[in-house]
Every structure is written in structure tokens, then in C-alpha cells.
Amino acid sequence: MRFRNGLVIWAALTAATLCAARARVSAQATPTPRTPSAASYVGSAACARCHAPVYERWKLTRMANVVRDPKDHPDAVLPDLTKPDPLLTFTKDQIAFVYGSKWKQRYFTKVGDDYFPLPAQWDVTHRQWRPYNVAMGTDWWTAFYPPENSKRPTGPTCDGCHSVNYDVKTKAVTEWNVGCEKCHGPGSEHVARPTRATIVNPSRLDPVSAVNVCIQCHSQGRPLVNPVEGRYYDWPVGFRVGLNLRDYWQLEESKPGETTFTHFADGTAHKNRMQGNDFVQSAMYTHGVTCSSCHDVHGTQNNADLIKSSRLVCLTCHGPKSPNGPHTATVEQHTHHQPASAGSECVSCHMPAIEQTISDVMVRSHTFRFITPTMTETLKVPNACTTCHKDRSNAWASEALRRWPEFSPWRVGQ
């Protein structure tokens, strides 16, 4: 996409930036609403009566379908379980729930009133079975459970984020999947009296509280109080939208200069489900940008439920000669790649796919930092240049950047 009239584009983007700034100021001036204490959970179906168009979009999303019972949804199981495989040691009849469908699919069986992982997972990208067992000494909670996944209940480790209103005492839920009330809080009072005052709308929260709606699950961390009812939980027990997440949850911290189980040495996450850990480090976060500035979890036609395609969503606020950058006449002059190529997409360099979800399948970083090839050499964090140009060296990438006139040759070496 080329921009030939820089002045017009600058004016449009400046107007958009000013509008966004006013919205942020307004949001920050409005106290975060508290969920009414008497409200109870009613389930997403209750929302459909008044919010049918949004509900119809949402029910097709992965949020609404991350957990499925194969007895109700026979098509939920992606691999052919009739084909023999050394890792496939269970049958469809043993599967109580299927988790996931985009990158990987995991399977859970029910024993008593708990669910437990089965020992193999399906790699959707490579269409093959892989072992599934969280090794001891990796996630912090492994020290409190037996070494085999088959003996680790999913209630403490998974179910709180894959359901609405998981009860740690009864192990019951209002509904499985990420329903409306996961992000809007309990809705009984809103159903009885449908006004803005009786429900939490994340779009009207201050930026920090709005982002916390997503961080409650899209982050690695641990509860401030553990154990709960005798078990160690890997999600913020007791939190619901409308309360302060910091009273329930602490993010896993990085250790500068050290690669840990969760972070690269520069602080960038290196595993999936850490978008929140990344995002709170970003300039976007400090300027009041929220997750919903780019994503619509009610569902869109774009990858990752982006509000626009990945080629356009960044250009909502950034563009040639915009005060937000890039400070070049065209996008291609900034990227030094051909128009409409992968190298000219903002996300290719500012959101490199370097965070593992399964095997060699990676998801995108959310710090929005440009990682230099020198950082790869010194800190072992992958950079966008050689992640894409796999046949090239970091030295080649550094020298190429030094020849780009808009880059400081001193910063390229950092």
C-alpha cells in the first residue's frame, strides 16, 4: 500500500490520534466501576436476547469454542483417532473435553469430579501427535503436583481461564468457554435492569483496568494467595471483572540478562499465553492503548479477531509522516521491503513470531520492540531479520540495517 499524499495522510492520522487521546483522557477520568455485590452469573445465553448480533458473532469465535465435549460436537476432534500412532494411547470414548483448535489440541478425561490431561496432544500445523506432559521444574506449580500430567487436575491449572465462574469448592462452572461474563462480570442485575450502571463494559474502563480484563488469562503469573482449598492454582482465583486484578494476581517477572522458563534475557516472553507480560512493557501500554484497540473478541473476519487486517490495523495510528512514526514518505521506505510483501507488514518486525506454542510453531511477541541482531548475539533473543531470512547471519543483518539512512548506526549495534 503506497501513500503518495503524505500531508493528507498525516492530517487524517493526527485527527485519529487526537480522538484516541481524548478517549484515553476520558477513560482515565472515569473511575473503574465495581460489579454490584448482589449480581450473580447467568450465562451467555441470557445476553443473546438483547445483544443478538454481537452474540451471533461471538459464538463462532475460538473464545466461545475453546472447550468442547466431543459427544455434543463430534467434529471437535481434529485428528483421526482410528489411525494408529505410538503416542495415541486413548480412545474417543475417554475424551470428556477437547481443548483448542488453532495451534494445538489437547484432550481431557474425567475422573470423579475432576478433569485430567491425556498424554498426547495434536500439533495442528504439522498434523502429528506429540507428547503432552509439563516437565518438573518448569512451570512453578509443578513442584506441588505429581510428575505425570495424568495425575494433575485441570481445575487448578486450566479451568479457571477456560470457563466462567469456576467454583474452587464445588468444581462447578456457570459455563465452559470464555463467555460474556468472563469479560463483563456477573450479569443478573443487568438482565433485570439493563442499564450501563449494572454491567461492566471494558471499553469504558480506564486503560489499565481494560487491559487487565485480558491479562487475567493471557499472562503467566501466580495468585497472591496460594494454596486455595488445599490446591495450588495457576489463575487468579477470586478475581472477576470489576475488581482490581493486582489484588489477586502477580505477573511472572523477567530477570534482566537471564533466560528463564518464561522470558528471554531482554524481558520478552518466549512462550505462549504471555501477551499480557509482553504488553505491559510496551510503549503502547504506557500511552493508553488497550487490547481492544486492535482486537474485537466478539469476532471478526480477520486473523486473531483483529479489527482490521494486520496490514492495516497498525496504520490506524501509525503511517508515513505521522507524529507516531514511521517518519518516512512511504511505508516501504521505512521497511526497505517490497510493497504488500511480508517484510512490509508492521507485525513482521515489531511483532516477530518468536514465542513457542508447540514444537517449532511460534506466536507473535507483544512488546512491539524492534529486536536488533546484536541483541540476538548477546542475549539470545531471536530477531525479526534472521527469523525470516534463515539463510543469513546476524552480522549480515546488522550491516544491512547500518545502511538504512533512517536508522542510527549506533543503535543498530545495541
Secondary structure, 3 states (H helix, E strand, C coil): CCCCCHHHHHHHHHHHHHHHHHHHHHHHHCCCCCCCCCCCCCCCHHHHCCCHHHHHHHCCCCHHHCEECCCCCHHHCCCCCCCCCCCCCCCHHHCCEEECCCCEEEEEEEECCEEEECCEEEECCCCEEEECCCCCCCCHHHHHCCCCHHHCCHHHHHHCCCEECCCCCCCCCCEECCCHHHHHCCCHHHHHCCCHHHCCCHHHCCHHHHHHHHHCCCCCEEECCCCECCECCCCCCCCCCCCCHHHCEEECCCECCECCCCECCCCCECECCCHHHHHCCCHHHHCCCCHHHCECCCCCCCHHHECCCHHHHHHHCCCCCCCCCCCCCCHHHHHCCCCCCHHHCHHHHHCCEEEEEECCEEEECCCCCCCCHHHHHHHCCCCHHHHHCCCCCHHHHHHHHHCCCCCCHHHHCC
